[in-house]
Amino acid sequence: TSILIHKDVAFIEQGKLVDPQGRFIILTGLFNNAQYTLVSTYFPNTGAEVFLRRLMQKIEQHKLGGLILCGDFNFITSPEEDTTAVPQGVRRRQMVSTCKQLNAKLTLHNLYDSWR
């Protein structure tokens, strides 16, 4: 994952945390004297709940100013809106439960899925 900032953008880096496995980058700095934390992430295909919890802990430890979080979360926020085949039975109930947990964490941190 990466964060690209155009050379003409007035940005002053204040801090950076890079995941050793390349799953996230947390960058803090100033845009026109306003403080922001930029996060780019690539979630693993499995274990999204655990990864999100750990990522949010890291963000809270390093966050300065406004938060912009982007990347590939590798999960759906609503099984009803997913266009791929959604499993049935026990797997579907697990998926719905996971979606609810993940949505609750996103809501808790005022984060929104811009794709939907």
N, CA, C and O of each residue as an XYZ file, in Angstrom:
464
protein
N       0.849     -1.181      0.000
C       0.000      0.000      0.000
C       0.891      1.240      0.000
O       2.065      1.167      0.363
N       0.338      2.357     -0.402
C       1.144      3.576     -0.484
C       0.276      4.816     -0.303
O      -0.951      4.756     -0.383
N       0.936      5.928     -0.058
C       0.290      7.237     -0.006
C       1.099      8.148     -0.922
O       2.301      8.333     -0.730
N       0.433      8.708     -1.907
C       1.091      9.611     -2.845
C       0.590     11.029     -2.614
O      -0.616     11.262     -2.522
N       1.505     11.962     -2.523
C       1.163     13.371     -2.346
C       1.871     14.148     -3.449
O       3.089     14.059     -3.603
N       1.109     14.894     -4.198
C       1.665     15.650     -5.324
C       2.720     16.632     -4.829
O       2.590     17.211     -3.750
N       3.759     16.808     -5.627
C       4.879     17.679     -5.237
C       4.464     19.128     -5.012
O       5.149     19.855     -4.291
N       3.356     19.565     -5.613
C       2.904     20.946     -5.443
C       1.993     21.144     -4.230
O       1.590     22.269     -3.934
N       1.670     20.060     -3.531
C       0.828     20.159     -2.338
C       1.713     20.529     -1.148
O       2.745     19.903     -0.906
N       1.293     21.551     -0.416
C       2.048     21.997      0.757
C       1.807     21.016      1.901
O       0.824     21.137      2.631
N       2.697     20.057      2.053
C       2.580     19.035      3.091
C       3.887     18.951      3.857
O       4.965     18.867      3.268
N       3.777     18.975      5.193
C       4.941     18.814      6.060
C       4.732     17.545      6.872
O       3.831     17.475      7.708
N       5.567     16.545      6.625
C       5.457     15.277      7.351
C       5.887     15.459      8.799
O       6.918     16.065      9.092
N       5.054     14.907      9.715
C       5.383     14.960     11.138
C       5.698     13.584     11.705
O       6.400     13.467     12.710
N       5.185     12.553     11.068
C       5.438     11.204     11.551
C       4.979     10.172     10.541
O       4.144     10.442      9.678
N       5.553      8.969     10.673
C       5.201      7.906      9.741
C       5.361      6.566     10.440
O       6.344      6.336     11.144
N       4.382      5.679     10.242
C       4.451      4.310     10.742
C       4.112      3.391      9.578
O       3.039      3.493      8.984
N       5.041      2.490      9.258
C       4.847      1.559      8.146
C       4.790      0.145      8.707
O       5.692     -0.278      9.430
N       3.731     -0.585      8.375
C       3.576     -1.969      8.804
C       4.653     -2.833      8.144
O       4.857     -2.733      6.934
N       5.349     -3.683      8.918
C       6.394     -4.535      8.337
C       5.876     -5.476      7.240
O       6.623     -5.834      6.330
N       4.605     -5.876      7.323
C       4.026     -6.748      6.296
C       3.433     -5.960      5.131
O       2.905     -6.556      4.192
N       3.511     -4.639      5.176
C       3.004     -3.816      4.085
C       1.497     -3.659      4.065
O       0.932     -3.296      3.033
N       0.826     -3.925      5.190
C      -0.637     -3.853      5.250
C      -1.163     -2.446      5.505
O      -2.324     -2.168      5.208
N      -0.347     -1.559      6.043
C      -0.812     -0.189      6.267
C       0.357      0.780      6.360
O       1.492      0.404      6.653
N       0.034      2.039      6.099
C       0.939      3.166      6.325
C       0.123      4.225      7.057
O      -0.987      4.558      6.642
N       0.668      4.743      8.133
C       0.045      5.849      8.858
C       0.997      7.038      8.739
O       2.149      6.976      9.169
N       0.497      8.109      8.152
C       1.307      9.299      7.899
C       0.630     10.495      8.560
O      -0.547     10.761      8.316
N       1.370     11.210      9.390
C       0.823     12.418     10.010
C       1.581     13.626      9.485
O       2.778     13.566      9.207
N       0.840     14.732      9.356
C       1.487     15.935      8.864
C       0.537     17.102      8.719
O      -0.637     17.026      9.083
N       1.068     18.184      8.180
C       0.313     19.420      8.005
C       0.023     19.673      6.529
O       0.925     19.641      5.691
N      -1.248     19.924      6.225
C      -1.683     20.422      4.924
C      -2.128     21.856      5.146
O      -3.128     22.085      5.825
N      -1.419     22.817      4.598
C      -1.788     24.229      4.773
C      -2.076     24.562      6.233
O      -3.089     25.188      6.545
N      -1.197     24.147      7.112
C      -1.280     24.398      8.554
C      -2.416     23.680      9.261
O      -2.696     23.985     10.420
N      -3.075     22.744      8.611
C      -4.095     21.911      9.258
C      -3.517     20.507      9.429
O      -2.946     19.941      8.497
N      -3.674     19.960     10.627
C      -3.086     18.669     10.938
C      -3.999     17.525     10.502
O      -5.208     17.553     10.731
N      -3.389     16.513      9.864
C      -4.136     15.341      9.400
C      -3.334     14.074      9.637
O      -2.105     14.081      9.699
N      -4.082     12.987      9.766
C      -3.512     11.649      9.764
C      -4.056     10.942      8.538
O      -5.269     10.806      8.374
N      -3.156     10.492      7.678
C      -3.528      9.766      6.466
C      -3.178      8.298      6.673
O      -2.071      7.966      7.099
N      -4.134      7.423      6.367
C      -3.898      5.989      6.511
C      -4.279      5.302      5.216
O      -5.378      5.491      4.695
N      -3.362      4.508      4.707
C      -3.639      3.659      3.554
C      -3.485      2.221      4.027
O      -2.507      1.889      4.698
N      -4.447      1.363      3.680
C      -4.419     -0.004      4.182
C      -4.843     -1.009      3.125
O      -5.577     -0.685      2.191
N      -4.374     -2.211      3.290
C      -4.791     -3.344      2.473
C      -5.071     -4.487      3.432
O      -4.151     -5.149      3.912
N      -6.365     -4.717      3.712
C      -6.764     -5.741      4.672
C      -6.450     -7.138      4.137
O      -6.501     -7.365      2.928
N      -6.125     -8.077      5.032
C      -5.966     -9.472      4.606
C      -7.324    -10.050      4.188
O      -8.370     -9.519      4.562
N      -7.301    -11.134      3.416
C      -8.547    -11.756      2.949
C      -9.350    -12.383      4.076
O     -10.571    -12.496      3.970
N      -8.697    -12.791      5.144
C      -9.391    -13.369      6.294
C      -8.939    -12.626      7.550
O      -7.868    -12.018      7.575
N      -9.768    -12.684      8.586
C      -9.415    -12.049      9.851
C      -9.581    -10.544      9.864
O      -8.832     -9.839     10.540
N     -10.568    -10.043      9.112
C     -10.765     -8.596      9.009
C     -11.053     -7.949     10.360
O     -10.595     -6.839     10.631
N     -11.824     -8.653     11.222
C     -12.193     -8.053     12.512
C     -10.956     -7.793     13.359
O     -10.796     -6.713     13.928
N     -10.080     -8.796     13.439
C      -8.864     -8.668     14.250
C      -7.952     -7.596     13.660
O      -7.399     -6.772     14.388
N      -7.800     -7.613     12.338
C      -6.935     -6.626     11.689
C      -7.461     -5.213     11.920
O      -6.688     -4.308     12.233
N      -8.788     -5.014     11.767
C      -9.369     -3.687     11.973
C      -9.150     -3.213     13.403
O      -8.810     -2.051     13.624
N      -9.341     -4.098     14.374
C      -9.144     -3.718     15.776
C      -7.698     -3.271     16.006
O      -7.457     -2.243     16.640
N      -6.741     -4.042     15.491
C      -5.326     -3.694     15.671
C      -4.963     -2.404     14.926
O      -4.218     -1.568     15.436
N      -5.502     -2.262     13.718
C      -5.228     -1.046     12.945
C      -5.775      0.182     13.667
O      -5.091      1.202     13.754
N      -6.999      0.095     14.185
C      -7.593      1.238     14.882
C      -6.798      1.581     16.146
O      -6.686      2.752     16.508
N      -6.246      0.566     16.816
C      -5.393      0.838     17.980
C      -4.148      1.622     17.557
O      -3.759      2.583     18.219
N      -3.534      1.208     16.458
C      -2.351      1.916     15.948
C      -2.705      3.344     15.548
O      -1.961      4.281     15.837
N      -3.852      3.502     14.877
C      -4.275      4.842     14.467
C      -4.477      5.729     15.689
O      -4.019      6.872     15.711
N      -5.165      5.207     16.713
C      -5.414      6.000     17.924
C      -4.106      6.398     18.610
O      -4.020      7.481     19.188
N      -3.091      5.538     18.553
C      -1.798      5.842     19.176
C      -1.054      6.957     18.443
O      -0.287      7.699     19.058
N      -1.276      7.079     17.133
C      -0.487      8.004     16.320
C      -1.288      9.160     15.728
O      -0.708     10.048     15.104
N      -2.599      9.167     15.909
C      -3.472     10.129     15.238
C      -3.225     11.556     15.719
O      -3.115     11.828     16.914
N      -3.142     12.454     14.741
C      -3.073     13.889     14.991
C      -4.055     14.557     14.040
O      -3.987     14.322     12.833
N      -4.957     15.374     14.540
C      -5.896     16.100     13.685
C      -6.933     15.207     13.034
O      -7.311     14.167     13.574
N      -7.392     15.638     11.844
C      -8.409     14.887     11.113
C      -7.855     13.576     10.576
O      -6.653     13.440     10.349
N      -8.751     12.612     10.375
C      -8.359     11.285      9.905
C      -8.924     11.031      8.516
O     -10.116     11.222      8.272
N      -8.052     10.598      7.609
C      -8.473     10.138      6.287
C      -7.953      8.715      6.151
O      -6.743      8.485      6.138
N      -8.878      7.755      6.051
C      -8.535      6.338      5.950
C      -9.009      5.823      4.605
O     -10.181      5.970      4.260
N      -8.114      5.225      3.850
C      -8.501      4.689      2.545
C      -7.743      3.397      2.282
O      -6.763      3.079      2.955
N      -8.221      2.664      1.290
C      -7.556      1.428      0.911
C      -8.558      0.358      0.539
O      -9.712      0.650      0.224
N      -8.111     -0.874      0.577
C      -8.944     -2.027      0.248
C      -9.212     -2.792      1.531
O      -8.311     -3.415      2.092
N     -10.464     -2.743      1.997
C     -10.817     -3.411      3.246
C     -11.052     -4.906      3.058
O     -11.107     -5.643      4.043
N     -11.192     -5.368      1.829
C     -11.383     -6.789      1.536
C     -12.554     -7.410      2.293
O     -12.506     -8.585      2.656
N     -13.592     -6.635      2.529
C     -14.823     -7.187      3.092
C     -15.983     -6.347      2.606
O     -15.810     -5.208      2.172
N     -17.165     -6.925      2.685
C     -18.356     -6.188      2.278
C     -19.015     -5.606      3.515
O     -18.951     -6.188      4.598
N     -19.641     -4.469      3.348
C     -20.315     -3.843      4.488
C     -21.779     -4.240      4.563
O     -22.430     -4.029      5.586
N     -22.299     -4.813      3.487
C     -23.701     -5.220      3.463
C     -23.871     -6.427      2.543
O     -23.770     -6.287      1.324
N     -24.130     -7.622      3.111
C     -24.310     -8.806      2.270
C     -25.457     -8.645      1.270
O     -25.430     -9.248      0.196
N     -26.457     -7.841      1.614
C     -27.604     -7.643      0.726
C     -27.211     -6.893     -0.543
O     -27.836     -7.079     -1.587
N     -26.192     -6.057     -0.467
C     -25.770     -5.255     -1.613
C     -24.621     -5.881     -2.395
O     -24.249     -5.383     -3.458
N     -24.057     -6.970     -1.877
C     -22.925     -7.593     -2.551
C     -23.383     -8.249     -3.846
O     -24.412     -8.924     -3.875
N     -22.620     -8.050     -4.916
C     -23.012     -8.596     -6.217
C     -22.438     -9.988     -6.464
O     -22.804    -10.636     -7.444
N     -21.550    -10.458     -5.598
C     -21.020    -11.808     -5.741
C     -21.930    -12.785     -5.010
O     -22.852    -12.384     -4.301
N     -21.660    -14.056     -5.191
C     -22.466    -15.087     -4.520
C     -22.246    -15.000     -3.013
O     -21.111    -15.070     -2.542
N     -23.317    -14.849     -2.268
C     -23.256    -14.786     -0.809
C     -23.598    -16.167     -0.279
O     -24.617    -16.736     -0.669
N     -22.757    -16.729      0.615
C     -23.028    -18.072      1.129
C     -24.338    -18.131      1.901
O     -24.884    -17.109      2.315
N     -24.820    -19.337      2.083
C     -26.065    -19.572      2.814
C     -25.753    -20.310      4.116
O     -24.620    -20.737      4.339
N     -26.761    -20.455      4.970
C     -26.629    -21.226      6.202
C     -25.693    -20.583      7.203
O     -25.703    -19.370      7.410
N     -24.865    -21.449      7.831
C     -23.962    -21.010      8.892
C     -22.975    -19.964      8.376
O     -22.718    -18.971      9.057
N     -22.420    -20.175      7.182
C     -21.453    -19.209      6.634
C     -22.096    -17.846      6.426
O     -21.457    -16.819      6.655
N     -23.348    -17.826      5.996
C     -24.040    -16.545      5.802
C     -24.231    -15.836      7.139
O     -24.002    -14.631      7.244
N     -24.650    -16.581      8.160
C     -24.838    -15.970      9.482
C     -23.515    -15.407     10.005
O     -23.489    -14.335     10.609
N     -22.409    -16.137      9.770
C     -21.102    -15.643     10.193
C     -20.743    -14.364      9.437
O     -20.213    -13.417     10.017
N     -21.037    -14.348      8.135
C     -20.730    -13.171      7.320
C     -21.538    -11.965      7.788
O     -21.004    -10.863      7.908
N     -22.816    -12.175      8.050
C     -23.674    -11.081      8.518
C     -23.174    -10.569      9.866
O     -23.129     -9.361     10.096
N     -22.798    -11.489     10.756
C     -22.275    -11.103     12.066
C     -20.985    -10.298     11.920
O     -20.808     -9.278     12.586
N     -20.088    -10.754     11.051
C     -18.837    -10.041     10.808
C     -19.107     -8.649     10.252
O     -18.489     -7.675     10.683
N     -20.031     -8.551      9.292
C     -20.380     -7.248      8.711
C     -20.887     -6.297      9.787
O     -20.513     -5.124      9.810
N     -21.736     -6.798     10.676
C     -22.274     -5.952     11.747
C     -21.158     -5.457     12.663
O     -21.134     -4.285     13.040
N     -20.232     -6.352     13.021
C     -19.120     -5.965     13.892
C     -18.245     -4.908     13.222
O     -17.871     -3.912     13.842
N     -17.927     -5.134     11.964
C     -17.074     -4.192     11.244
C     -17.760     -2.847     11.054
O     -17.132     -1.800     11.214
N     -19.046     -2.870     10.713
C     -19.789     -1.618     10.556
C     -19.861     -0.852     11.869
O     -19.775      0.376     11.877
N     -20.019     -1.571     12.984
C     -20.059     -0.916     14.292
C     -18.736     -0.206     14.576
O     -18.727      0.913     15.088
N     -17.620     -0.858     14.242
C     -16.307     -0.233     14.457
C     -16.116      0.980     13.549
O     -15.574      1.999     13.978
N     -16.555      0.874     12.310
C     -16.447      2.014     11.399
C     -17.278      3.186     11.907
O     -16.819      4.328     11.900
N     -18.504      2.901     12.350
C     -19.391      3.940     12.871
C     -18.796      4.578     14.129
O     -18.853      5.795     14.300
N     -18.231      3.756     14.996
C     -17.618      4.246     16.232
C     -16.549      5.299     15.944
O     -16.380      6.248     16.710
N     -15.838      5.125     14.850
C     -14.755      6.046     14.502
C     -15.157      7.051     13.422
O     -14.304      7.708     12.825
N     -16.482      7.163     13.175
C     -17.008      8.099     12.166
C     -16.389      7.884     10.787
O     -16.067      8.843     10.084
N     -16.226      6.614     10.407
C     -15.695      6.260      9.097
C     -16.825      5.729      8.233
O     -17.739      5.071      8.732
N     -16.765      6.015      6.934
C     -17.852      5.651      6.030
C     -17.311      5.001      4.772
O     -16.229      5.339      4.292
N     -18.082      4.065      4.248
C     -17.736      3.383      3.004
C     -18.187      4.252      1.841
O     -19.383      4.346      1.565
N     -17.247      4.884      1.161
C     -17.607      5.798      0.071
C     -18.035      5.062     -1.186
O     -18.600      5.675     -2.091
N     -17.783      3.768     -1.262
C     -18.155      2.979     -2.439
C     -19.662      2.826     -2.528
O     -20.206      2.811     -3.632
N     -20.343      2.715     -1.425
C     -21.783      2.415     -1.416
C     -22.533      3.700     -1.526
O     -23.764      3.697     -1.538
